[in-house]
Amino acid sequence: MSGCAGGISSSTTGNSGPQYEVNLSWTPPSGSDEIAGYNIYRAASNSASFQQLNSSLDTSTVFVDSNVQSGISYSYFVVAVDMSGNWSLPSDLSVTEVP
């Protein structure tokens, strides 16, 4: 697969308590008729170790990360996977700081 998942953006929302969420959204890569889904990755600030957040391909172009902690910055990227199992290049990083 050529190309990469489109630009990724993130925003933080919070409830009245200390619980926050990071809302991610991205655009499918061009020529995305054969996209089976996406893998979403996250790393905490000062870490180069990214972990995959989804256990199976996510078919949506939005994702909510509700497992974040206040006062920490997180970096995210997305990889598209086509029907043949080929991976795209990773999206650009999106960095969000949780208040």
Secondary structure, DSSP 8 states (H G I E B T S, - for coil): --SB---EEEEEEE-SSS-EEEEEEE---TTGGGEEEEEEEEEETT----EE--SS-B-SSEEEE----TT-EEEEEEEEEETTS-B-B----EEEE--
